[in-house]
């Protein structure tokens, strides 16, 4: 796990210093993580995106 940073061009919220598995691009609202390479559809079956990582 590593400290979070966020993609400034996204509409999601970034939680500073949150931990997430290496390689994840987003944290979903249900607590799962996404490794999606595109924003469209990310976390669509997990209550949408809560946090974006870069």
N, C-alpha and C positions, 0 to 999 in steps of 0.2 A: 504494500500500500504506500501511497505517496500523498503529499499535501496537494490540495486542489488548486487549480488555476482555472480561469474561465475564458471562454471565447467571447470577446467583447461585442461581436456582431450579432449575437443571438438574443432572443427575447427571454430566455430562461433566467433564473436567479442563480447567483454563485454564492456558495457558502464558504467563506474564507477559511483556510486550514482544515477543511474536512478531509477525511481519508477515503480513498477509493482504490479498487484493484487496478493494477497497471494495465494500460491499454483501453480502459473504459472511456467512452466519449460523453456519457450522460448518466445521471442517476434518476431513476423513475420514481414517481410518487408512491408506488407500492413498496419501495425499498429495494427493488432489483436494480441491476446495472445494465447498460447497453454498450455494445461494441460496434454499433452501426457506423458506417462510413459516410452516410448521408443523413441530414436532419429530417427529411421527409419520412414520416412513419415511425420515427424513433419513439420507443416506449408506447406505441399506440395501443397495445393490449395490457399495459401496466399503468393505467391512469395518467398518462402523459408525462412529460419531462418535468422534473423538479429542479435539477441542477445540470448545467453543461460543464464539461471539462475540456481542456485542450492539451 
